[in-house]
Amino acid sequence: MVEGDDRSTHLLASETASLEEQPQGWGEVMLMADIVLQRERAWFPTAITGVVSSGFLIFYYLDPSVVSGVSCFMFLYLADYLVPILAPRSLRSNKWTTEQQQRFHEICSNLVKTQPRAVGWWKRVFTLEEGKPKISFTTMIVSLAAVAWVGQQVHNLLLTCLMMTSLLLVPGLNQHGVLSKYIGMAQREMNKILKQKEKNE
């Protein structure tokens, strides 16, 4: 067991080190993004919501065709070229401090840990499906029907904007303990429902 833990710790450290070497020139941008996403200032959530909403409003106003919309990804290519050149100058962080290096290491470590967590949640879904197929089937049908109904009622672009804003606000909610509080409440309620279901059976 200890050997497996040592192997996973070593693998995590090597993957983190590999990730730290890759984004050359993006370190400063990743640090700034982390500060904004972790909501270190009270007005950051408002700024995130405003920037995302403005981008989607511009996209809605221009109403590009599918081909034009896909070609907007050229901005990502342009950013990949310009950010390593402009970021060190504009952010005035030519001297990489120990604190910045530590924070950058934590960001890369969290990114590496995200994949096993996602795989773990996916495995739990299949475990539930194997162990309690009726509950899994009912939950999936109700969830998909709810998503289909929401998708029918709300414009696709607005729905995408809301999803994007929610995803960008999640790290800050997690940092301040709001997310874990409500997830814990939902898990307790789900456990109560499952226990009542088992008693009835």
Backbone as CSV, one residue per row, in Angstrom:
resi,resn,N_x,N_y,N_z,CA_x,CA_y,CA_z,C_x,C_y,C_z
1,MET,0.831,-1.208,0.000,0.000,0.000,0.000,0.862,1.254,0.000
2,VAL,1.911,1.212,0.870,2.817,2.359,0.952,3.586,2.519,-0.348
3,GLU,3.953,1.358,-0.948,4.681,1.408,-2.215,3.831,2.053,-3.306
4,GLY,2.534,1.703,-3.330,1.615,2.299,-4.307,1.468,3.788,-4.092
5,ASP,1.396,4.215,-2.813,1.295,5.639,-2.505,2.547,6.385,-2.937
6,ASP,3.743,5.750,-2.699,5.005,6.374,-3.113,5.071,6.515,-4.627
7,ARG,4.595,5.479,-5.338,4.605,5.508,-6.796,3.688,6.614,-7.319
8,SER,2.473,6.728,-6.728,1.541,7.761,-7.185,2.062,9.153,-6.849
9,THR,2.720,9.301,-5.679,3.303,10.596,-5.306,4.430,10.966,-6.261
10,HIS,5.257,9.986,-6.595,6.365,10.231,-7.535,5.828,10.586,-8.926
11,LEU,4.775,9.872,-9.354,4.156,10.151,-10.656,3.551,11.548,-10.681
12,LEU,2.882,11.932,-9.586,2.295,13.265,-9.476,3.376,14.336,-9.552
13,ALA,4.495,14.113,-8.843,5.592,15.088,-8.839,6.217,15.222,-10.229
14,SER,6.394,14.093,-10.923,7.013,14.147,-12.254,6.089,14.815,-13.272
15,GLU,4.783,14.528,-13.188,3.823,15.160,-14.099,3.714,16.659,-13.824
16,THR,3.776,17.040,-12.541,3.738,18.462,-12.183,4.969,19.173,-12.720
17,ALA,6.144,18.558,-12.558,7.383,19.154,-13.062,7.349,19.288,-14.580
18,SER,6.804,18.272,-15.249,6.681,18.321,-16.709,5.752,19.443,-17.148
19,LEU,4.646,19.627,-16.422,3.696,20.691,-16.755,4.293,22.072,-16.505
20,GLU,5.115,22.192,-15.469,5.746,23.480,-15.155,6.700,23.926,-16.258
21,GLU,7.308,22.960,-16.942,8.261,23.298,-18.000,7.569,23.702,-19.299
22,GLN,6.339,23.221,-19.532,5.687,23.418,-20.831,5.254,24.849,-21.120
23,PRO,4.467,25.503,-20.230,3.900,26.799,-20.632,4.890,27.959,-20.510
24,GLN,5.937,27.952,-21.340,6.928,29.008,-21.268,6.301,30.336,-21.676
25,GLY,6.467,31.325,-20.802,5.896,32.640,-21.063,4.478,32.791,-20.564
26,TRP,3.836,31.675,-20.206,2.458,31.721,-19.728,2.383,31.739,-18.208
27,GLY,3.514,31.628,-17.541,3.529,31.570,-16.082,2.876,32.776,-15.440
28,GLU,3.234,33.979,-15.914,2.671,35.216,-15.352,1.160,35.278,-15.577
29,VAL,0.732,34.848,-16.767,-0.695,34.871,-17.094,-1.452,33.874,-16.212
30,MET,-0.866,32.696,-16.000,-1.502,31.694,-15.150,-1.620,32.189,-13.710
31,LEU,-0.599,32.904,-13.233,-0.660,33.466,-11.878,-1.763,34.517,-11.769
32,MET,-1.858,35.396,-12.767,-2.909,36.425,-12.753,-4.295,35.781,-12.838
33,ALA,-4.432,34.773,-13.694,-5.721,34.082,-13.824,-6.095,33.396,-12.516
34,ASP,-5.102,32.806,-11.840,-5.366,32.139,-10.563,-5.835,33.144,-9.507
35,ILE,-5.217,34.321,-9.479,-5.617,35.367,-8.529,-7.064,35.780,-8.779
36,VAL,-7.419,35.935,-10.060,-8.788,36.350,-10.405,-9.786,35.237,-10.086
37,LEU,-9.460,33.987,-10.481,-10.397,32.875,-10.288,-10.575,32.506,-8.814
38,GLN,-9.547,32.754,-7.999,-9.645,32.442,-6.568,-10.360,33.546,-5.787
39,ARG,-10.796,34.607,-6.498,-11.579,35.699,-5.898,-10.846,36.359,-4.733
40,GLU,-9.604,36.798,-4.989,-8.845,37.452,-3.929,-9.336,38.870,-3.663
41,ARG,-10.098,39.415,-4.582,-10.747,40.716,-4.346,-12.244,40.542,-4.531
42,ALA,-13.018,41.355,-3.824,-14.479,41.187,-3.814,-15.115,41.437,-5.176
43,TRP,-14.507,42.287,-6.006,-15.117,42.646,-7.287,-14.741,41.694,-8.426
44,PHE,-13.882,40.704,-8.180,-13.468,39.784,-9.240,-14.622,38.987,-9.846
45,PRO,-15.576,38.448,-9.048,-16.703,37.724,-9.675,-17.520,38.604,-10.617
46,THR,-17.704,39.878,-10.225,-18.437,40.809,-11.094,-17.673,41.035,-12.389
47,ALA,-16.348,41.174,-12.277,-15.523,41.384,-13.471,-15.568,40.160,-14.394
48,ILE,-15.486,38.967,-13.822,-15.554,37.731,-14.620,-16.879,37.665,-15.364
49,THR,-17.973,37.901,-14.631,-19.302,37.853,-15.238,-19.439,38.902,-16.338
50,GLY,-18.922,40.104,-16.106,-18.999,41.179,-17.103,-18.212,40.874,-18.363
51,VAL,-16.992,40.339,-18.196,-16.143,40.025,-19.360,-16.767,38.905,-20.196
52,VAL,-17.218,37.838,-19.526,-17.834,36.707,-20.254,-19.107,37.160,-20.961
53,SER,-19.948,37.925,-20.254,-21.204,38.400,-20.853,-20.938,39.317,-22.042
54,SER,-19.929,40.187,-21.928,-19.586,41.085,-23.036,-19.133,40.305,-24.261
55,GLY,-18.293,39.292,-24.023,-17.839,38.457,-25.143,-18.986,37.761,-25.848
56,PHE,-19.916,37.218,-25.088,-21.060,36.537,-25.691,-22.019,37.520,-26.361
57,LEU,-22.152,38.725,-25.800,-22.999,39.739,-26.448,-22.422,40.161,-27.796
58,ILE,-21.114,40.326,-27.859,-20.456,40.667,-29.134,-20.679,39.536,-30.140
59,PHE,-20.504,38.294,-29.670,-20.708,37.137,-30.546,-22.156,37.073,-31.041
60,TYR,-23.113,37.385,-30.145,-24.534,37.382,-30.505,-24.835,38.489,-31.513
61,TYR,-24.240,39.673,-31.304,-24.477,40.804,-32.198,-23.905,40.543,-33.591
62,LEU,-22.705,39.989,-33.658,-22.074,39.717,-34.954,-22.746,38.548,-35.674
63,ASP,-23.290,37.603,-34.902,-23.975,36.431,-35.444,-23.178,35.776,-36.575
64,PRO,-21.956,35.300,-36.278,-21.134,34.717,-37.343,-21.656,33.354,-37.778
65,SER,-21.313,32.979,-39.002,-21.649,31.634,-39.479,-20.770,30.624,-38.744
66,VAL,-21.050,29.344,-38.949,-20.284,28.298,-38.264,-18.809,28.379,-38.633
67,VAL,-18.532,28.565,-39.934,-17.143,28.625,-40.399,-16.434,29.838,-39.795
68,SER,-17.122,30.984,-39.782,-16.531,32.189,-39.183,-16.325,32.005,-37.685
69,GLY,-17.279,31.346,-37.028,-17.144,31.089,-35.592,-15.954,30.207,-35.283
70,VAL,-15.762,29.164,-36.101,-14.611,28.274,-35.906,-13.307,29.021,-36.158
71,SER,-13.306,29.918,-37.139,-12.077,30.661,-37.443,-11.709,31.644,-36.345
72,CYS,-12.636,31.898,-35.414,-12.315,32.760,-34.263,-11.239,32.124,-33.390
73,PHE,-11.030,30.809,-33.557,-9.988,30.136,-32.790,-8.597,30.616,-33.194
74,MET,-8.497,31.390,-34.283,-7.200,31.953,-34.658,-6.692,32.881,-33.557
75,PHE,-7.624,33.438,-32.747,-7.202,34.288,-31.642,-6.420,33.491,-30.605
76,LEU,-6.775,32.209,-30.440,-6.009,31.352,-29.535,-4.595,31.154,-30.056
77,TYR,-4.463,30.958,-31.363,-3.149,30.801,-31.971,-2.348,32.087,-31.832
78,LEU,-3.026,33.218,-32.054,-2.384,34.519,-31.917,-1.925,34.740,-30.475
79,ALA,-2.769,34.354,-29.505,-2.412,34.495,-28.090,-1.219,33.614,-27.748
80,ASP,-1.191,32.387,-28.310,-0.081,31.476,-28.053,1.237,32.046,-28.567
81,TYR,1.164,32.840,-29.615,2.366,33.462,-30.173,2.764,34.727,-29.408
82,LEU,1.760,35.574,-29.070,2.058,36.890,-28.490,2.252,36.887,-26.975
83,VAL,1.552,36.019,-26.256,1.623,36.053,-24.787,3.040,35.839,-24.259
84,PRO,3.795,34.828,-24.753,5.159,34.680,-24.233,6.043,35.903,-24.483
85,ILE,5.722,36.683,-25.512,6.523,37.875,-25.820,6.084,39.060,-24.964
86,LEU,4.760,39.270,-24.869,4.237,40.478,-24.225,4.034,40.352,-22.718
87,ALA,3.730,39.151,-22.216,3.382,38.998,-20.797,4.488,39.449,-19.844
88,PRO,5.750,39.028,-20.052,6.784,39.466,-19.108,6.964,40.988,-19.090
89,ARG,6.760,41.633,-20.229,6.939,43.094,-20.287,5.756,43.826,-19.670
90,SER,4.542,43.406,-20.049,3.357,44.141,-19.588,3.055,43.894,-18.115
91,LEU,3.367,42.686,-17.619,3.090,42.390,-16.211,4.256,42.758,-15.294
92,ARG,5.361,43.194,-15.897,6.527,43.671,-15.149,7.000,42.660,-14.110
93,SER,7.098,41.430,-14.536,7.525,40.383,-13.592,8.709,39.608,-14.153
94,ASN,9.740,40.342,-14.568,10.935,39.701,-15.108,11.654,38.876,-14.034
95,LYS,11.564,39.332,-12.776,12.181,38.604,-11.676,11.140,37.677,-11.062
96,TRP,11.366,36.391,-11.206,10.436,35.367,-10.725,10.772,35.091,-9.264
97,THR,9.904,35.502,-8.347,10.169,35.349,-6.923,9.863,33.930,-6.454
98,THR,10.335,33.616,-5.246,10.081,32.291,-4.662,8.589,32.086,-4.419
99,GLU,7.918,33.142,-3.973,6.478,33.050,-3.721,5.712,32.763,-5.015
100,GLN,6.103,33.450,-6.106,5.453,33.209,-7.400,5.714,31.785,-7.879
101,GLN,6.948,31.314,-7.691,7.293,29.952,-8.101,6.487,28.921,-7.311
102,GLN,6.317,29.170,-6.007,5.535,28.262,-5.165,4.076,28.221,-5.613
103,ARG,3.538,29.397,-5.904,2.136,29.466,-6.341,1.960,28.796,-7.700
104,PHE,2.902,29.023,-8.609,2.862,28.392,-9.932,2.929,26.870,-9.794
105,HIS,3.760,26.391,-8.863,3.868,24.951,-8.612,2.532,24.391,-8.116
106,GLU,1.852,25.133,-7.216,0.549,24.698,-6.701,-0.503,24.646,-7.815
107,ILE,-0.467,25.650,-8.724,-1.414,25.665,-9.846,-1.211,24.426,-10.716
108,CYS,0.055,24.145,-11.068,0.354,22.987,-11.917,-0.016,21.687,-11.214
109,SER,0.245,21.613,-9.904,-0.101,20.415,-9.134,-1.611,20.197,-9.116
110,ASN,-2.380,21.270,-8.935,-3.846,21.160,-8.944,-4.370,20.734,-10.306
111,LEU,-3.752,21.243,-11.382,-4.160,20.848,-12.731,-3.897,19.359,-12.961
112,VAL,-2.758,18.875,-12.467,-2.427,17.453,-12.622,-3.387,16.583,-11.816
113,LYS,-3.801,17.056,-10.618,-4.710,16.284,-9.765,-6.138,16.263,-10.296
114,THR,-6.479,17.191,-11.179,-7.853,17.287,-11.683,-8.254,16.057,-12.491
115,GLN,-7.337,15.524,-13.290,-7.668,14.375,-14.146,-8.070,13.142,-13.338
116,PRO,-7.282,12.736,-12.312,-7.726,11.572,-11.526,-9.057,11.799,-10.812
117,ARG,-9.323,13.045,-10.385,-10.603,13.330,-9.738,-11.764,13.125,-10.707
118,ALA,-11.586,13.627,-11.947,-12.641,13.464,-12.954,-12.862,11.992,-13.270
119,VAL,-11.765,11.231,-13.390,-11.874,9.793,-13.654,-12.566,9.090,-12.481
120,GLY,-12.255,9.550,-11.251,-12.893,8.979,-10.062,-14.395,9.188,-10.055
121,TRP,-14.838,10.418,-10.415,-16.284,10.690,-10.485,-16.937,9.829,-11.560
122,TRP,-16.269,9.656,-12.685,-16.801,8.842,-13.777,-16.952,7.385,-13.335
123,LYS,-15.946,6.870,-12.586,-16.012,5.491,-12.096,-17.147,5.321,-11.082
124,ARG,-17.394,6.351,-10.264,-18.494,6.283,-9.297,-19.838,6.159,-9.991
125,VAL,-19.981,6.858,-11.114,-21.231,6.765,-11.879,-21.452,5.328,-12.344
126,PHE,-20.396,4.692,-12.871,-20.526,3.316,-13.343,-20.709,2.337,-12.192
127,THR,-20.094,2.631,-11.032,-20.287,1.780,-9.854,-21.739,1.825,-9.405
128,LEU,-22.328,3.032,-9.405,-23.739,3.188,-9.056,-24.619,2.437,-10.056
129,GLU,-24.215,2.493,-11.333,-24.999,1.822,-12.375,-24.981,0.306,-12.191
130,GLU,-23.831,-0.227,-11.768,-23.728,-1.676,-11.554,-24.417,-2.105,-10.264
131,GLY,-24.260,-1.305,-9.200,-24.810,-1.660,-7.896,-26.300,-1.402,-7.771
132,LYS,-26.766,-0.271,-8.283,-28.184,0.111,-8.183,-28.674,0.557,-9.560
133,PRO,-28.921,-0.386,-10.463,-29.272,-0.021,-11.838,-30.585,0.756,-11.957
134,LYS,-31.582,0.441,-11.100,-32.870,1.137,-11.199,-32.723,2.610,-10.815
135,ILE,-32.006,2.861,-9.706,-31.795,4.243,-9.265,-30.976,5.006,-10.296
136,SER,-29.941,4.345,-10.829,-29.080,4.977,-11.832,-29.870,5.324,-13.091
137,PHE,-30.708,4.366,-13.546,-31.514,4.580,-14.744,-32.498,5.735,-14.549
138,THR,-33.179,5.744,-13.397,-34.161,6.792,-13.107,-33.489,8.164,-13.031
139,THR,-32.366,8.207,-12.316,-31.633,9.471,-12.176,-31.179,9.994,-13.527
140,MET,-30.654,9.100,-14.374,-30.151,9.515,-15.683,-31.285,10.016,-16.578
141,ILE,-32.415,9.311,-16.585,-33.558,9.717,-17.415,-34.088,11.071,-16.969
142,VAL,-34.248,11.251,-15.644,-34.757,12.530,-15.122,-33.783,13.661,-15.433
143,SER,-32.472,13.411,-15.246,-31.452,14.439,-15.519,-31.446,14.844,-16.987
144,LEU,-31.459,13.848,-17.876,-31.425,14.151,-19.311,-32.708,14.855,-19.761
145,ALA,-33.844,14.451,-19.193,-35.108,15.116,-19.535,-35.081,16.570,-19.069
146,ALA,-34.533,16.814,-17.875,-34.429,18.191,-17.355,-33.505,19.027,-18.228
147,VAL,-32.370,18.439,-18.634,-31.430,19.164,-19.505,-32.070,19.465,-20.852
148,ALA,-32.804,18.495,-21.402,-33.480,18.707,-22.690,-34.526,19.815,-22.572
149,TRP,-35.268,19.836,-21.463,-36.300,20.866,-21.267,-35.662,22.249,-21.144
150,VAL,-34.584,22.349,-20.359,-33.877,23.638,-20.206,-33.313,24.089,-21.539
151,GLY,-32.723,23.148,-22.297,-32.176,23.481,-23.608,-33.230,23.978,-24.583
152,GLN,-34.464,23.474,-24.428,-35.562,23.916,-25.289,-36.064,25.301,-24.906
153,GLN,-36.018,25.627,-23.613,-36.571,26.881,-23.125,-35.603,28.058,-23.239
154,VAL,-34.307,27.785,-23.158,-33.291,28.851,-23.094,-32.469,28.848,-24.385
155,HIS,-32.140,30.042,-24.870,-31.329,30.187,-26.086,-29.954,29.551,-25.864
156,ASN,-29.445,28.873,-26.903,-28.175,28.150,-26.789,-27.023,29.045,-26.342
157,LEU,-26.949,30.248,-26.918,-25.843,31.147,-26.598,-25.922,31.608,-25.140
158,LEU,-27.132,31.895,-24.661,-27.308,32.295,-23.262,-26.951,31.138,-22.332
159,LEU,-27.360,29.941,-22.702,-27.052,28.762,-21.898,-25.543,28.541,-21.828
160,THR,-24.863,28.693,-22.969,-23.404,28.546,-23.007,-22.731,29.619,-22.164
161,CYS,-23.240,30.842,-22.231,-22.704,31.945,-21.426,-22.853,31.645,-19.937
162,LEU,-24.015,31.150,-19.528,-24.245,30.818,-18.116,-23.336,29.680,-17.655
163,MET,-23.151,28.675,-18.527,-22.276,27.560,-18.177,-20.827,28.020,-18.049
164,MET,-20.382,28.860,-18.988,-19.005,29.369,-18.953,-18.766,30.214,-17.704
165,THR,-19.719,31.091,-17.381,-19.596,31.932,-16.192,-19.556,31.075,-14.938
166,SER,-20.423,30.064,-14.879,-20.454,29.174,-13.709,-19.130,28.443,-13.536
167,LEU,-18.579,27.933,-14.656,-17.294,27.224,-14.581,-16.168,28.134,-14.082
168,LEU,-16.189,29.394,-14.515,-15.142,30.324,-14.087,-15.317,30.770,-12.638
169,LEU,-16.525,30.693,-12.117,-16.767,31.080,-10.723,-16.537,29.929,-9.745
170,VAL,-16.478,28.690,-10.245,-16.320,27.517,-9.376,-15.042,27.565,-8.527
171,PRO,-13.855,27.900,-9.083,-12.657,27.920,-8.227,-12.772,28.869,-7.036
172,GLY,-13.356,30.045,-7.246,-13.533,30.985,-6.148,-14.514,30.470,-5.110
173,LEU,-15.611,29.872,-5.577,-16.586,29.293,-4.646,-15.964,28.160,-3.846
174,ASN,-15.134,27.376,-4.498,-14.439,26.273,-3.828,-13.436,26.805,-2.809
175,GLN,-12.706,27.850,-3.169,-11.695,28.441,-2.295,-12.316,28.987,-1.012
176,HIS,-13.514,29.566,-1.119,-14.174,30.168,0.034,-15.115,29.201,0.763
177,GLY,-15.103,27.927,0.364,-15.854,26.902,1.078,-17.342,26.840,0.773
178,VAL,-17.804,27.680,-0.144,-19.240,27.700,-0.474,-19.634,26.408,-1.184
179,LEU,-18.806,25.981,-2.127,-19.108,24.797,-2.932,-19.148,23.538,-2.074
180,SER,-18.124,23.358,-1.224,-18.067,22.156,-0.385,-19.248,22.095,0.589
181,LYS,-19.697,23.264,1.062,-20.841,23.312,1.980,-22.102,22.769,1.306
182,TYR,-22.394,23.252,0.084,-23.614,22.827,-0.600,-23.502,21.418,-1.164
183,ILE,-22.301,21.016,-1.576,-22.108,19.635,-2.037,-22.315,18.672,-0.873
184,GLY,-21.805,19.053,0.314,-22.008,18.232,1.509,-23.480,18.092,1.860
185,MET,-24.227,19.209,1.755,-25.667,19.159,2.014,-26.372,18.242,1.023
186,ALA,-25.998,18.349,-0.260,-26.618,17.504,-1.291,-26.298,16.028,-1.062
187,GLN,-25.039,15.733,-0.662,-24.666,14.346,-0.394,-25.431,13.772,0.791
188,ARG,-25.623,14.580,1.843,-26.385,14.107,3.003,-27.839,13.805,2.628
189,GLU,-28.432,14.685,1.814,-29.815,14.461,1.384,-29.923,13.220,0.508
190,MET,-28.924,13.041,-0.380,-28.920,11.864,-1.257,-28.774,10.583,-0.451
191,ASN,-27.916,10.617,0.587,-27.745,9.440,1.449,-29.036,9.110,2.186
192,LYS,-29.766,10.146,2.653,-31.049,9.923,3.325,-32.052,9.249,2.391
193,ILE,-32.099,9.758,1.140,-33.024,9.182,0.153,-32.686,7.728,-0.127
194,LEU,-31.369,7.433,-0.290,-30.947,6.058,-0.563,-31.256,5.128,0.600
195,LYS,-31.053,5.614,1.848,-31.349,4.784,3.016,-32.848,4.501,3.127
196,GLN,-33.671,5.512,2.872,-35.125,5.305,2.893,-35.558,4.313,1.815
197,LYS,-34.910,4.399,0.658,-35.230,3.497,-0.461,-34.890,2.059,-0.075
198,GLU,-33.720,1.893,0.588,-33.298,0.539,1.017,-34.247,-0.035,2.063
199,LYS,-34.720,0.830,2.995,-35.654,0.365,4.022,-36.982,-0.087,3.412
200,ASN,-37.442,0.671,2.403,-38.711,0.332,1.731,-38.596,-0.971,0.957
201,GLU,-37.413,-1.256,0.428,-37.229,-2.494,-0.331,-37.126,-3.664,0.618
